[in-house]
Amino acid sequence: IEKGDVFVAINGYKEDGKEYIDEAIKRGAVAVVYEGETQKRENVTYIKVEDARITLAQMAAQYYGHPARKLKIIGVTGTKGKTTTTYMIRDIMLASGKKIGMIGTVCNTYADVKEEATKTSPESLDLQALLARMVEKEMEYVVMEVSSHALALNRVYGIKFIVGVFTNLSEEHLDFHETMDNYLNAKAKLFEMSDFAIVNGDDIYAPRLLKMIEGKKATYGLDNAVDFTATDVRVNPSYVEFKMYVNKMVETIRINIPGRYTVYNALAAIGVTSLFGAQMDAIIGALGALRVPGRSEVVDINKTFTVIVDYAHTPSSLEAVITSAKKYTKGRIIVVFGCGGNRDKEKRAKMGEIAGRLADFTVITTDNPRDEKPAEIIADIELGMKQTRGLYKAIENRRQAIKFAMRIA
C-alpha cells in the first residue's frame, strides 16, 4: 500500500484482512473496502461490500481498462493435464500464426516475455494486470490454467472465456473443497463463464458435468468421445503415437511425452485449436516439437536407464504415471517422491500404497513441506507403504534421495 491507494480487506482462511486496516492507513490508504463490521477511522472512506473478492476482481478489471474484453481467452480446468494442455494449445496456435499468451503453473508467457508464475491462476488484481500487459503486447488470444481455487475464490470473476476445457476430476484439494461434489461444482463454474465447452467424455464425472453445461459443447476421448478421438494408440518409453481421421484422411501424430494421458491432452488441444482454424500440418508440427517442463519430461543423461521427471502430486496422477511406465519399461521402476505440507493429508498414505504396490523400489523424500516437518510428512507416506510388500528407503534430504536413486539405477 502506498499513499492514495485503496485497501481491500479480504477475509482469508488463516487471517482477516481487517486486522491490517490500521497499517494500510498508516501507509497512506485513503479508502478501505471490507466485509462485515470494522472500527472506522476519520478522513478515510469506508465501503462495505458483500464479497470483497468479487469487488476486488471488479475493481481490478476497471482499473486496468477491462483487458479481458480485448482478448479471446481459453480456460483449461481439471485435476490433471492443465499445464500440458495449455502448452499444447499455445504451441499449435503459435504454429498457426496466432498471437497468444499463456498463464499457468510453470510460467506466464506472451510475445518475447517469460514471467515466473507464483500461482496456477493469479489473484484477480495480478491477473488483470497480466492481461493488460498482454494487450499492450498485442496478443489476440490467451490460454490459461484455471484452478478450482481460482474459481471458488472468484479470481477469474467477470472474465468471459471463449472456450472452456475440462480434462478430468480426481481426488485432490479436499482440504479446501471438503467434498468431491464441491470440487466438481467449483470446476463447473468455468463453463457458466464460457461460450463453448470441450469435455473429456471418458472421465467418470463427464456425464454429470455435461448435464450441468447449458451452452454449446463437444467431447473428446478414446472410449466415449463424440467429436474428437484417436485410434491405433502406441505408447513408447519416450513418446506416444496415434492416428486421427481428419476430413476422411488418416493423420499420424507423435508427441515426445510418454503416457496414454498425453493422448487425452492432445485431443483436448486439437479440439480447441480446430475451433480457431488450426490446420493439421500446424498441429502435427507443434505437437511433434512439444516440450513441457516437468510433465513426463525425459531427461537425457546418456546412461543405460531412462530418467523421467513428472509433476504427479495426487494418488491418481502417481498411479497413472507409474502404470504408464510399466507398459514400456524392461527393467525396474524406481520412484522418488514426497508430498507437500499444509495440504490434504489423506492422500499421503494412499500415494505410499500406490508406490509400494506398483514400483520396484521407492525413495520417499521431501517435497515443499511448507510449515510442516518433513519427517512427519514422510511418516504419513510410510503408513501406506507398509501396507504393501514394496521395497523402499526414506531419505529426507531431496538431493541425497535423488543421488541414491540414480546410484541404484
Sequence and secondary structure as in RCSB ss.txt:
>XXXX:A:sequence
IEKGDVFVAINGYKEDGKEYIDEAIKRGAVAVVYEGETQKRENVTYIKVEDARITLAQMAAQYYGHPARKLKIIG
VTGTKGKTTTTYMIRDIMLASGKKIGMIGTVCNTYADVKEEATKTSPESLDLQALLARMVEKEMEYVVMEVSSHA
LALNRVYGIKFIVGVFTNLSEEHLDFHETMDNYLNAKAKLFEMSDFAIVNGDDIYAPRLLKMIEGKKATYGLDNA
VDFTATDVRVNPSYVEFKMYVNKMVETIRINIPGRYTVYNALAAIGVTSLFGAQMDAIIGALGALRVPGRSEVVD
INKTFTVIVDYAHTPSSLEAVITSAKKYTKGRIIVVFGCGGNRDKEKRAKMGEIAGRLADFTVITTDNPRDEKPA
EIIADIELGMKQTRGLYKAIENRRQAIKFAMRIA
>XXXX:A:secstr
  TT EEE  B SS BGGGGHHHHHHTT  EEEESS     TT EEEE S HHHHHHHHHHHHTT GGGGSEEEE
EESSSSHHHHHHHHHHHHHHTT  EEEESSSEEEETTEEEE SSSS  HHHHHHHHHHHHHTT SEEEEE  HHH
HHTTTTTT  EEEEEE    S  HHHH SHHHHHHHHHHHHHSBSEEEEETTSTTHHHHHHH  SEEEEE SSS 
SSB  EEEEE SS EEEEEEETTEEEEEEESS SHHHHHHHHHHHHHHHHTT  HHHHHHHHHT   TTSSEEE 
  SSS EEE    SHHHHHHHHHHHHHH SS  EEEE   SSS THHHHHHHHHHHHH SEEEE     TTS HH
HHHHHHHHHHTTS   EEE SSHHHHHHHHHHH 
